[in-house]
């Protein structure tokens, strides 16, 4: 499989996750757009770390809710007041929300295992 076909498949997977993939809200590497936007990139990285670090860095439910609210507030201010966020802020707010979500997943999975 050549690199172009692999890249197209990865982009399709990114779209299937529900990401809007707007170029102005995405990172680029060597001229190629990431398969998901900056916020979704942060969410995915945060979820992976939230799951991987759960045993040593579990957060409380209240902290997790606050972390999710941080991302929501960034989105809401952008949506309601047309105040544009930047990709670094999107990455960071996505990361903290993703970390909280990954932590939630592990916290509640342990009751079923």
HUBEL-V884113 format. One record per residue. N is the residue number from 0. RES is the residue in three letters. SS is DSSP state (H for helix, E for strand, L for the rest). NEAR is the number of other ideal C-beta (glycine too) atoms within 12 Angstrom. Layout:
BEGIN
n->N res->RES ss->SS near->NEAR
n->N res->RES ss->SS near->NEAR
END
This chain:
BEGIN
n->0 res->UNK ss->L near->9
n->1 res->UNK ss->L near->8
n->2 res->UNK ss->H near->11
n->3 res->UNK ss->H near->11
n->4 res->UNK ss->H near->11
n->5 res->UNK ss->H near->14
n->6 res->UNK ss->H near->20
n->7 res->UNK ss->H near->17
n->8 res->UNK ss->H near->16
n->9 res->UNK ss->H near->23
n->10 res->UNK ss->H near->23
n->11 res->UNK ss->H near->16
n->12 res->UNK ss->H near->19
n->13 res->UNK ss->H near->25
n->14 res->UNK ss->H near->19
n->15 res->UNK ss->H near->14
n->16 res->UNK ss->L near->20
n->17 res->UNK ss->L near->14
n->18 res->UNK ss->L near->28
n->19 res->UNK ss->L near->19
n->20 res->UNK ss->L near->27
n->21 res->UNK ss->L near->20
n->22 res->UNK ss->H near->16
n->23 res->UNK ss->H near->16
n->24 res->UNK ss->H near->29
n->25 res->UNK ss->L near->26
n->26 res->UNK ss->L near->28
n->27 res->UNK ss->E near->17
n->28 res->UNK ss->E near->12
n->29 res->UNK ss->L near->9
n->30 res->UNK ss->L near->9
n->31 res->UNK ss->E near->18
n->32 res->UNK ss->E near->26
n->33 res->UNK ss->L near->31
n->34 res->UNK ss->L near->28
n->35 res->UNK ss->L near->33
n->36 res->UNK ss->L near->33
n->37 res->UNK ss->H near->35
n->38 res->UNK ss->H near->40
n->39 res->UNK ss->H near->35
n->40 res->UNK ss->H near->33
n->41 res->UNK ss->H near->40
n->42 res->UNK ss->H near->34
n->43 res->UNK ss->H near->30
n->44 res->UNK ss->H near->28
n->45 res->UNK ss->H near->36
n->46 res->UNK ss->H near->30
n->47 res->UNK ss->H near->21
n->48 res->UNK ss->H near->24
n->49 res->UNK ss->H near->35
n->50 res->UNK ss->H near->26
n->51 res->UNK ss->H near->19
n->52 res->UNK ss->L near->18
n->53 res->UNK ss->L near->25
n->54 res->UNK ss->L near->12
n->55 res->UNK ss->L near->11
n->56 res->UNK ss->L near->19
n->57 res->UNK ss->L near->23
n->58 res->UNK ss->L near->27
n->59 res->UNK ss->L near->14
n->60 res->UNK ss->H near->15
n->61 res->UNK ss->H near->12
n->62 res->UNK ss->H near->21
n->63 res->UNK ss->H near->30
n->64 res->UNK ss->H near->19
n->65 res->UNK ss->H near->19
n->66 res->UNK ss->H near->33
n->67 res->UNK ss->H near->31
n->68 res->UNK ss->H near->18
n->69 res->UNK ss->H near->29
n->70 res->UNK ss->H near->34
n->71 res->UNK ss->H near->21
n->72 res->UNK ss->H near->21
n->73 res->UNK ss->H near->32
n->74 res->UNK ss->H near->26
n->75 res->UNK ss->H near->16
n->76 res->UNK ss->H near->18
n->77 res->UNK ss->H near->20
n->78 res->UNK ss->H near->13
n->79 res->UNK ss->H near->11
n->80 res->UNK ss->H near->12
n->81 res->UNK ss->L near->9
n->82 res->UNK ss->L near->14
n->83 res->UNK ss->L near->16
n->84 res->UNK ss->L near->28
n->85 res->UNK ss->L near->17
n->86 res->UNK ss->H near->27
n->87 res->UNK ss->H near->17
n->88 res->UNK ss->H near->24
n->89 res->UNK ss->H near->36
n->90 res->UNK ss->H near->30
n->91 res->UNK ss->H near->25
n->92 res->UNK ss->H near->36
n->93 res->UNK ss->H near->37
n->94 res->UNK ss->H near->32
n->95 res->UNK ss->H near->35
n->96 res->UNK ss->H near->37
n->97 res->UNK ss->H near->35
n->98 res->UNK ss->H near->37
n->99 res->UNK ss->H near->38
n->100 res->UNK ss->H near->31
n->101 res->UNK ss->H near->33
n->102 res->UNK ss->H near->36
n->103 res->UNK ss->H near->28
n->104 res->UNK ss->H near->24
n->105 res->UNK ss->H near->28
n->106 res->UNK ss->H near->23
n->107 res->UNK ss->H near->17
n->108 res->UNK ss->H near->14
n->109 res->UNK ss->L near->14
n->110 res->UNK ss->L near->9
n->111 res->UNK ss->L near->8
n->112 res->UNK ss->L near->8
END
